[in-house]
Amino acid sequence: MKYVIDTNALRTFFRFYYREVTPDLYKNFDKMIDSRELISVKEVYNEMERQHQKDSDVLKELKNIKHIFLEPTNEEEINIIQDIYKNINFQHNIKEKNILEGKPVADAFLVAKAKIENAVLITSENFSPNAAKIPNMCEKYSIKYINYEKFLIVLKNYCQN
């Protein structure tokens, strides 16, 4: 199974789990990355980079796995991103401040990548009727998604499969 990870889930992972403290979890995390079963999008990297100091341990970890942060690869993926933002409700996902400041917004890119890769999207966001959130986008595009806690279970059991 392939997974696409959102900024909030990746940030939580790095914030609460350390290689020295949870080496088995990191071993599975690294194996998922090596096997290309755990990917993300370039906008997630950009969001994380803006949120951390240049010399932070998190940024060092991210630079080591920078190859998992992918750009859209084909016209179909770009069309999904465009289609998401044609939906007036999902347009609320982009805050005017982010546009004016040139800040990355990863959600539509994550959903499109998960759709193209037939992957499960990992997010800490919750479904809320009529919201402009990842789970709502996933529902519209028939993409399976899991929360962060379920991802930890996947990660914990990864090498047992």
C-alpha positions in Angstrom: 0.0 0.0 0.0 1.2 3.5 -0.8 0.7 6.5 1.6 0.8 10.2 1.0 1.6 12.2 4.2 0.2 15.7 5.0 2.2 18.4 6.7 0.4 18.1 10.0 1.0 14.3 10.3 4.7 14.7 9.4 5.2 17.6 11.8 3.6 15.6 14.6 5.8 12.6 13.9 9.0 14.6 14.0 7.8 16.6 17.1 7.0 13.6 19.3 9.2 10.8 18.0 13.0 10.8 18.0 15.4 8.4 16.4 17.2 7.8 19.6 14.0 7.1 21.6 11.9 5.2 19.0 14.5 3.5 16.7 12.1 0.7 15.7 9.5 3.2 14.6 12.1 5.1 12.6 13.4 1.9 11.1 9.9 1.2 9.7 9.5 4.9 8.7 12.8 4.7 6.7 11.8 1.4 5.1 8.5 2.8 3.9 10.4 5.7 2.4 13.1 3.5 0.8 10.4 1.3 -0.7 8.5 4.5 -2.0 5.5 3.5 0.0 5.5 6.8 1.9 5.6 9.9 -0.2 4.4 13.5 -0.1 4.4 16.6 -2.2 6.8 19.5 -2.7 4.4 21.9 -1.0 4.6 19.9 2.2 8.3 20.3 2.2 7.9 24.0 1.6 5.4 24.4 4.4 7.7 22.5 6.8 10.7 24.5 5.7 8.9 27.7 6.5 8.0 26.4 10.0 11.5 25.4 11.2 14.8 27.0 11.8 17.5 26.3 9.2 19.6 24.3 11.7 16.7 22.4 13.3 16.8 18.6 13.6 13.5 18.4 11.8 14.9 20.3 8.7 17.9 18.0 8.8 15.6 15.0 8.7 13.6 16.5 5.9 16.7 17.2 3.8 17.6 13.5 4.1 14.3 12.5 2.7 13.7 15.4 0.3 13.3 12.9 -2.6 9.8 11.9 -1.3 8.4 15.4 -1.8 7.1 15.1 -5.4 5.8 17.6 -7.9 2.8 16.9 -10.1 3.9 14.4 -12.7 1.3 14.5 -15.4 -1.6 16.4 -16.9 -4.2 14.3 -15.1 -2.7 15.2 -11.7 -2.7 18.9 -12.6 -6.3 18.6 -13.8 -7.3 17.2 -10.5 -5.7 20.1 -8.7 -7.5 22.6 -11.0 -10.8 20.8 -10.5 -10.4 21.0 -6.7 -10.1 24.7 -6.9 -13.0 25.1 -9.3 -15.1 23.9 -6.4 -16.1 27.2 -4.6 -16.1 25.4 -1.2 -12.6 24.2 -1.6 -11.4 27.6 -2.7 -11.8 28.6 1.0 -8.8 26.3 1.7 -6.5 29.0 0.4 -6.3 31.9 2.7 -5.9 35.3 1.0 -2.9 36.0 3.3 -1.1 32.8 2.0 -1.6 34.1 -1.6 -0.3 37.6 -0.8 2.7 36.2 1.0 3.4 33.4 -1.5 3.0 30.7 1.2 2.6 27.2 0.0 -0.7 25.4 0.4 -0.4 21.7 0.0 -3.9 20.2 0.4 -5.0 20.1 -3.3 -1.6 18.8 -4.3 -1.8 16.0 -1.6 -5.3 15.0 -2.8 -4.2 14.9 -6.4 -1.1 12.9 -5.6 -3.1 10.4 -3.6 -5.6 10.0 -6.4 -2.9 9.5 -9.1 -0.9 7.1 -6.9 -4.0 5.2 -5.7 -2.7 5.9 -2.2 -4.0 6.5 1.3 -3.7 10.0 2.5 -2.5 10.5 6.0 -3.8 13.7 7.7 -4.6 15.0 11.2 -7.6 16.8 9.8 -11.1 15.6 10.5 -14.1 15.4 8.2 -16.6 18.2 8.8 -19.7 18.7 6.6 -19.2 21.5 4.0 -15.6 22.1 5.1 -12.6 22.9 2.9 -10.5 20.2 4.5 -8.5 17.3 3.2 -11.0 14.6 4.3 -13.8 16.5 2.4 -11.7 16.6 -0.7 -10.8 12.9 -0.3 -14.5 12.0 0.0 -15.3 13.9 -3.2 -12.5 12.2 -5.1 -13.1 8.7 -3.5 -9.7 8.7 -1.9 -9.1 6.7 1.3 -7.6 8.7 4.2 -6.5 7.8 7.7 -5.7 9.9 10.7 -2.3 10.2 12.3 -3.0 7.6 15.0 -3.9 5.0 12.4 -0.7 5.8 10.5 1.3 5.1 13.7 -0.3 1.6 13.8 0.5 1.1 10.1 4.1 2.2 10.9 4.4 0.0 14.0 3.2 -3.1 12.1 4.9 -2.3 8.8 7.7 -4.9 9.0 5.3 -7.6 10.3 3.3 -7.6 7.0 
